[in-house]
Amino acid sequence: MKNVFRILIFLFGIIFIYFFTSNLLPSVVLKGFYVLFSLSCAFIFFVITLENRSPSKTIAWLVILGIFPIFGFFFYLIFGQNYRKKYTFSQKALMDELALIKFREIEQRTQDQQLLNNGYSKVLNIGKRIGQFPVSSNTMTEVLTNGTETFNSILSAIESATKHIHLEYYIVRNDEIGKSLKTLLIKKVKEGVEVRFLYDDVGSWELSKQYINDLKDNGVKIMPFSPVKVPFLNSKINYRNHRKIVIVDGVIGFVGGLNIGDEYLGRNKNFGFWRDTHLRLEGEAVNSLQFVFWQDWFFTTHERIGCDKLYFTEFRPVAIGSVQVVSGGPDSEVEVIKNLFFSMITSAKKSIMIATPYFIPDEDLHAALKIAALSGVDVKILFPKNPDKKIVYYASRTYFPSLLEAGVKIYEYEMGFLHSKIIIIDDMVASIGTANMDMRSFHLNFEVNVFLYGTDSIKKLINDFQTDVSSSKEIKIEKFSKRHLGIKLIESICRLLSPVL
């Protein structure tokens, strides 16, 4: 029924444009318009017959191309092409696979037999098969609950560096925390420490040249990931590096939701307190995080380092539980992180806890959450009350009614802005990292998550989640269904774009 509704909107858009333009435009302009319109319609036919996309994505593009036949054509060229993605990242995927073979030769692979016996073998085995990186039982982890804890821990680790520091971020700002980091990195270079810094060219588009030059002039190797020279005529703008990684001496690693910016310390008046989660790792799994960085660094700079022992340590502390680093991105034919999320949800027996700033699941995840709740699993979703991206926010809310009817409990965080990206099942398995529960993280962005199996850090994640719930308001289906018709219309319009958000 929903797809029929979208097709009707598509047809209505075509009819509306025909009558509107026939009355307002001069004949010469009108003929030119009809030529372009015809070409656009032919292009729509191409999309339908040759792309072989999922029906929901095809219909979403039909709506965009139908309502905006000319602009939609160029919008598709930038944001919708599968062949451009394959061409751009096929070489990266091949180079990564060859390097991964060498990495596996030096990396010890272990697994937690207790988890296999407890029925979580599906999640663990999928993680090993499509995640490709080894599962480590020799890694200690520490959950960092906010910006203050995270930046204090990162800056302290960088201060202790003696060999190398590798950083990879989506957003870097030239503000107070950004300047503190810059000063410290320059100091470490002068002490003889190698520093490599990779930042996303689009995410950090506001970063000043002076900031970059200050680092370069003082010996920091800093490079933009996938730079975009003509933003609106280049499909590369759509495939961004959303990872946040820090590795110090190959021994300590950091990954999670926080970029480099003062807003993550609660210094932005529009957001107030910024609730986020980061993870500190020490031990074997840091090698996997190091490898993810090298994949992206080599793609950007073509600097060959290989699996040098200088960067990959054999330091392996004994720890409880297992840890696996998993990366995903447009260079992979498999939706790695999305499939692992799906596996976690369908494996849950008692509880599912999800914290996410953006919630646009595909049909598989949406159905899996409903089925889990209907089968008696306690499903809780934590979502921000105050959004930073309104289109995504309104689109996210259209998924709530069916979930609420199935018995899913949804909470709106009220203490500030919630940016954590957490999934916990049965108090035993958890995911923490950079991937949101949305289409962009599943299909378009380069992401990295850490999957925890039976580690002590899961207890901290659960306690933090429960604390966040106590600072939230539960959405009730009775009240939510009575929201204003205008709000529902805005949400539905935004929902139409959900497969391409």
C-alpha positions, 0 to 999 in steps of 0.5 A: 500500500505504501509503495502504491502511494509513492507511485501515485505521488510520482504520477501526480508530480508528472501531471502537475509539472505538465499542466504548470509548465504549459501555462507559464513557459514560452513555447521555445522554453517549453519545447526545450523543457519537454526534451529534457523531460523526455530524456529524464523519463528515459533515464527513469526507465533505465533505472527501473530496468537495469539497476536492479535495486530493491523496490523501495529504493527504486520507488524513492528514486522514481519519486525524486525523478518524477517530481524534479525531472531535471534537477532529479536527473543531476541529483541521481548522477551525484548521489544515486549511481552504483556504477560510479561507486564500483569504479571508484572503490573497486581498486581499493577493495582489491588492495585491501583484500591483498593486504588483509591476507598478509595481515591474517598471517601475522595476527593470532585468531582466537574466539570465546568458546563460552559464547559459542555454547551460549547460542551466539555462534551466529553473530560471532561466525558472521562477524568472522566471515563477512567482517574478516578481521579476527576475534580477539580474546586478548584485548582490554576495553574501557567505555568512555561516556562523554566528551570530557572522559574521551578527550582526556583519555585520548590526549593523555594517550597521545602525550605518552606516545613514543613511536607513532600516532595515527588519527582518522576523523570525519569532522575536525574543527579549529576550535578550542579542543581542535587547537589543543590537539594541534599543539600536542601533535606538533609537540610530539613530532618535535619529540621524534614521534611519527604523526599521520592524520586523515580527515574527511574532506566533506565532513571537515570542509570548514577546517581552515587551511591555516590549521592544516598548514600549521600541522604540515609545516611542523612535520605532521603528515595530514591528508584529506580523504577523497577530496571533492574539487567540484562538490555538486558535480562529483559523486564522490561527495556521497561516499564519505569517511565517517570513521573516528580512529586514534591509534597510539604506538600500536598499543592503545586505540580509540573508536566511537561517536565523537569527532574533534569539536567543542560541541562534543564537550557540550559547548554548543548552545544549540545542543547543550550537553552532548551525550556520546560514547567512545571506546578505548582499546588496549591489546590485540584488537588494536592491530585490527584498528591499525589495519583499518587506518592503513587501508584508508591511508594507503588509498589516500596517499599510496604510501606502502608500509605493510604489516611492519612490526613497528606498527603492529604490536604483539602486546596481548594482555589477558582479558575477559570476553572477546573483541572484534573490530569490523569495518564497512563501506562502499568498497564492499559488496556486502553490507557488513555492519548492517548484516551484523546488526541484523544478526544481533537482533535476530539472535536476541532471546531476552533483550535488545537495547539500541541508542542511535541519533538517527533511525532509518532502518531498512525493511529487514531491520524494521521487520526484525525489531518488530518480530523480536518485540512480538516474540517477547524480547524486551526491545528498547530504542533510545532516540534524541528529542532535540535533533541536529538533522531535521529531515532525518529526524522526521523520517525516523519518526515514521517508523515509530507507530508500527514499532510501538504497536509491536511492543517496542519501547521508544524513549526520547532523550531530554538532557541534551543531544544523544549521539551514541551508537550502541546495540546490546543484546541479552547483556552479552553481546554489544556493538559500539562505533561510528555507524548509525542505524540508517541507510547512509551508514549501511550503504554509503559511508566508511564506518568502523564498529567494535563488537564485544562478546561477554566483556566487562565493558558491556556492563558499563554500556548497560548502566549508561543506557539505563541512566540515559533512559531515566533522563528520557521520556517514553513515547506512548502510542496513544499520544503519538498517534494524535500528533498534528496532521501537518507534522504527520505530512512532513514526516511522510514527505521526509520518509519518501527520501529515507532510502537515499538519506 
